[in-house]
Amino acid sequence: MNKLNWAIIGTGRIAHTFAQALAGVEGAELYAVGSRSLQKAQAFAEEFGFKKAYGSYDELVKDKGIDVVYIATPMSSHYKDTMLCLDNGLNVLCEKSVSLNMGELDKMLAKAREKGLFFMEAMWMKCRPVYLKALEWVRESRIGTPQYLKADFCNQVKYDRSDRLFAPECGGGALLDLAVYPLTFALDFLGREPKELTAYAHIGKDGVDLSNSITLKYETAFADISSGFELPCINRAVISGDKGSIVFADWFFCCCEVTLFDDETNMVEKCEIPNEINGYEYEIREVHRCLEAGLTESKLVPHESTIAVMKIMDECRRRWGMKFPNE
């Protein structure tokens, strides 16, 4: 296996979690980290064993030793940080939501195509083994024709205007931060082009959604989705068909257990696969697989999937009258 030199842009919480997984993946070299503060970059590099630390993103992207960059900055920065990397010939794995809107995503994908570079949304859920097992069960018609999907992602978060979650200038709100998971989930299992959409939101005083409810209607099925910062949820997911159902354990998007039931709710099969590190190792390995094969796009997290979810989120915000200051 060839070694791949990884760089990380951003040194926040998600960057720490990702670096923990990166350190345990065979073939991944912890090469460089960039921050707006050299002191923060150096502290991060020392904590995880990165070889180089840069006090600006502009400095980092000039390093010719980098093979791929993981972008872990706030959502409002994803577009310019991705374009900076692509313009400098660097492959990109960008955190979700990958951009603020479809306009930004179009330009990111066009730039990646122009440069012949790999680009992938860091939707780690789609690379996890139990998620792939559930997709396999559906493809094999183990539950018959899917007719109903329910998925929630809610966290009870105390309001803090300085927190990016509540800041419109940072791309705040539950939609882009949380709903991106159940929306991705629904489009994977029911299809990327629902026929009808209904969407409701509680918009807070700062102009971002604090909670939302989204329904997607298909020809023979519908999805019921909710997300928000105001109420706690168990955050499970279920897909039901005319021959059975599939139930994801708590925190469906990162759970390690999925169960198949028949149409009389008898358990037929259970798939339980514990994380090897912290769950982020699977998307890292998918990036390695793609780059070693010379691919510019992942089959597990294809561009068309990212596009379909972004279009729905754009439409939800249009209906809610929710616009970010930098749009």
Sequence and secondary structure as in RCSB ss.txt:
>XXXX:A:sequence
MNKLNWAIIGTGRIAHTFAQALAGVEGAELYAVGSRSLQKAQAFAEEFGFKKAYGSYDELVKDKGIDVVYIATPM
SSHYKDTMLCLDNGLNVLCEKSVSLNMGELDKMLAKAREKGLFFMEAMWMKCRPVYLKALEWVRESRIGTPQYLK
ADFCNQVKYDRSDRLFAPECGGGALLDLAVYPLTFALDFLGREPKELTAYAHIGKDGVDLSNSITLKYETAFADI
SSGFELPCINRAVISGDKGSIVFADWFFCCCEVTLFDDETNMVEKCEIPNEINGYEYEIREVHRCLEAGLTESKL
VPHESTIAVMKIMDECRRRWGMKFPNE
>XXXX:A:secstr
   EEEEEE  SHHHHHHHHHHTTSTTEEEEEEE SSHHHHHHHHHHHT SEEESSHHHHTT TT  EEEE S H
HHHHHHHHHHHHTT EEEE SS  SSHHHHHHHHHHHHHHT  EEE  GGGGSHHHHHHHHHHHTTTT SEEEEE
EEEE      TTSGGG GGGT SHIIIIIHHHHHHHHHHH S  SEEEEEEEE TTSSEEEEEEEEE SS EEEE
EEESSS     EEEEESSEEEEE SSGGG SEEEEEETTS EEEEEE   SSSSTHHHHHHHHHHHHTT SS SS
S HHHHHHHHHHHHHHHHHHT   TT 
